[in-house]
Amino acid sequence: MEIASVAAGFPHSQTFIEVKVAETSLAVLDGASEIDIVLSIGKLMEKKYEELVEELQEIKVACREAHLKVILESGSLKLDELRIASILAMESGADFIKTSTGKQQPAATTTAAYVMCNLIKEFYVKTGKKVGFKAAGGIVTTEEALDYYCIVEDVLGQEWLHKDLFRYGASRLANNILTEIMEKPTTAF
């Protein structure tokens, strides 16, 4: 059983690095096998890239064997900022890059997904490391989910289309799909 935990000052990442590392360490010690953190948008906007990388690397070390998913809040970023955020997260050890917490609007967009998937592909070609992609925030219909699925398939290929490399973070989506399958209102999530 996999246990995911949000840590490191979720959802705004506005706390001290010591707190972020401590939260991550405690979550892992309590059994978390995945840690979701939000990239520090403030440091990104201030172009404090070195500090941002150091922070992400410290959190990655605190993850031990747990996977690190870095949430970029892509809806808050211009495309060049999204590019920088994606690259810094992957170079700092992220196992997944994720579009959004869903706490801000806009959240996930297909444009951001396309950019992020292309950067994942470039990173893989350059390093040989497969980084996962998670679309989250505002994906509520089967049609929307298929849009993201098609982007991942088109850009990254079939080998990314499994839970180790591609996920949705959308409980409303899960409930809507279950409702369609069960042919009655279902709220399992």
Secondary structure, DSSP 8 states (H G I E B T S, - for coil): ---EEE-SSTTTT-S-HHHHHHHHHHHHHTT-SEEEEE--HHHHHTT-HHHHHHHHHHHHHHHTTSEEEEE--GGGS-HHHHHHHHHHHHHTT-SEEES--SSSSS---HHHHHHHHHHHHHHHHHH----EEEEESS--SHHHHHHHHHHHHHHH-GGG-STTTEEEE-HHHHHHHHHHHHTS-----
